[in-house]
Amino acid sequence: QGYMPALQRGAPLYGHRCDGFWADVGTPQRYLATSAALLAGKATLPYLDPLAGLRAAQAHGTRGERGSAWLGQRTEVAADVRWGPSVLVGDDARVGAGVHLAHSVVLPGTQVPPGSQWQWTVLGPHGHLQAAAL
């Protein structure tokens, strides 16, 4: 499994030096951990602001703190949604009434059903990937 069989067959191995932030986001757990680190400002990207175009979420009269909940462009969010920590809602997503999101990413164009609860989950327009708690 992985690259070892290819190396055993004589395939070449290449590397690339990276002086900046790098993360393996190949599993839901790693993707969510990396998203949380970027939203919280614990990791930075030298040529890209991961919060550009996002706005802090308003929930129950409390302004979202850095690393709490961030909304993309043209999102529609019910007034009683409960957030955080570490929530990102992508562009054109809709979050229904009574939803609770924590440690999750809602991909662009996704509709989160009313009354649903999600933790450690990547939600997409065609389904979701649940990750074990980190």
C-alpha positions as CSV (number, residue, x, y, z in Angstrom):
1,Q,0.0,0.0,0.0
2,G,1.2,3.5,-0.6
3,Y,4.5,4.2,-2.4
4,M,6.5,1.2,-1.2
5,P,5.4,-1.2,-3.9
6,A,6.3,1.3,-6.6
7,L,9.7,1.8,-5.1
8,Q,10.2,-2.0,-4.9
9,R,9.4,-2.1,-8.7
10,G,12.2,0.5,-9.2
11,A,10.0,3.6,-9.7
12,P,11.9,6.9,-9.0
13,L,11.3,8.8,-5.8
14,Y,11.2,12.6,-6.0
15,G,11.1,15.3,-3.3
16,H,10.6,19.0,-3.0
17,R,11.8,21.3,-0.3
18,C,9.2,23.5,1.2
19,D,10.2,26.3,3.6
20,G,6.6,27.4,4.3
21,F,3.5,25.8,5.7
22,W,2.7,22.4,4.3
23,A,0.0,20.0,5.3
24,D,-1.1,16.6,4.1
25,V,-4.9,16.9,3.8
26,G,-5.5,13.4,2.4
27,T,-8.0,12.4,5.1
28,P,-11.0,14.1,6.6
29,Q,-9.2,14.4,10.0
30,R,-6.2,16.1,8.4
31,Y,-8.3,18.3,6.2
32,L,-10.3,19.5,9.2
33,A,-7.2,20.0,11.4
34,T,-5.5,22.1,8.7
35,S,-8.7,24.1,8.1
36,A,-8.9,24.8,11.9
37,A,-5.2,25.9,12.0
38,L,-5.7,28.3,9.1
39,L,-8.9,29.8,10.5
40,A,-7.3,30.2,14.0
41,G,-4.2,31.9,12.6
42,K,-2.0,29.1,13.9
43,A,-0.7,28.5,10.4
44,T,-0.2,31.1,7.6
45,L,0.2,30.9,3.9
46,P,2.8,33.4,2.6
47,Y,1.0,34.2,-0.7
48,L,-2.6,33.7,0.3
49,D,-4.8,34.9,3.0
50,P,-7.1,32.0,3.9
51,L,-9.7,34.5,5.4
52,A,-9.9,36.7,2.4
53,G,-13.5,37.2,1.4
54,L,-14.8,35.5,4.6
55,R,-16.7,37.2,7.4
56,A,-17.0,36.2,11.0
57,A,-20.3,34.6,11.8
58,Q,-22.9,36.1,14.1
59,A,-24.7,33.6,16.3
60,H,-26.9,34.2,19.3
61,G,-25.6,37.8,19.4
62,T,-22.0,36.7,19.8
63,R,-19.4,37.7,17.2
64,G,-17.4,34.8,15.9
65,E,-13.9,34.9,17.2
66,R,-10.9,34.1,15.0
67,G,-11.0,30.4,14.6
68,S,-14.7,30.1,15.5
69,A,-17.0,30.4,12.5
70,W,-16.4,32.0,9.2
71,L,-18.8,32.5,6.3
72,G,-18.1,32.7,2.5
73,Q,-19.8,34.8,0.0
74,R,-23.6,34.7,-0.6
75,T,-24.2,32.2,2.3
76,E,-27.7,31.9,3.8
77,V,-27.7,31.1,7.5
78,A,-30.7,30.8,9.8
79,A,-30.7,33.1,12.8
80,D,-30.7,30.3,15.4
81,V,-27.6,28.3,14.1
82,R,-25.1,27.4,16.8
83,W,-21.5,27.6,15.8
84,G,-18.1,26.4,16.6
85,P,-15.4,26.2,17.2
86,S,-13.6,25.9,13.9
87,V,-16.4,26.1,11.4
88,L,-16.1,27.3,7.7
89,V,-19.1,27.7,5.5
90,G,-18.2,28.0,1.8
91,D,-19.7,30.3,-0.8
92,D,-23.3,29.9,-1.8
93,A,-24.0,27.4,1.0
94,R,-27.3,27.4,3.0
95,V,-27.5,26.4,6.7
96,G,-31.0,25.6,7.9
97,A,-32.8,26.5,11.2
98,G,-31.7,24.8,14.4
99,V,-28.4,23.5,12.9
100,H,-25.3,23.0,15.2
101,L,-21.9,22.9,13.5
102,A,-18.6,22.3,15.3
103,H,-15.1,21.5,13.9
104,S,-16.6,21.2,10.4
105,V,-16.3,22.6,6.9
106,V,-19.4,23.1,4.7
107,L,-18.2,23.1,1.1
108,P,-19.5,25.7,-1.4
109,G,-23.1,25.1,-2.6
110,T,-24.0,22.7,0.2
111,Q,-27.4,22.8,1.8
112,V,-27.3,21.8,5.5
113,P,-30.7,20.4,6.6
114,P,-32.6,22.2,9.3
115,G,-32.2,20.7,12.8
116,S,-29.1,18.7,11.9
117,Q,-26.0,18.4,14.1
118,W,-22.5,18.0,12.7
119,Q,-19.1,17.7,14.4
120,W,-15.8,16.8,12.8
121,T,-17.5,16.6,9.4
122,V,-16.8,17.8,5.9
123,L,-20.2,18.5,4.3
124,G,-20.6,18.7,0.6
125,P,-23.5,19.1,-1.9
126,H,-23.6,15.3,-2.5
127,G,-22.9,13.9,1.0
128,H,-20.5,14.2,3.9
129,L,-17.4,12.7,5.4
130,Q,-17.3,12.3,9.1
131,A,-13.9,12.2,10.8
132,A,-13.1,10.8,14.2
133,A,-12.4,13.5,16.9
134,L,-8.8,14.7,16.7
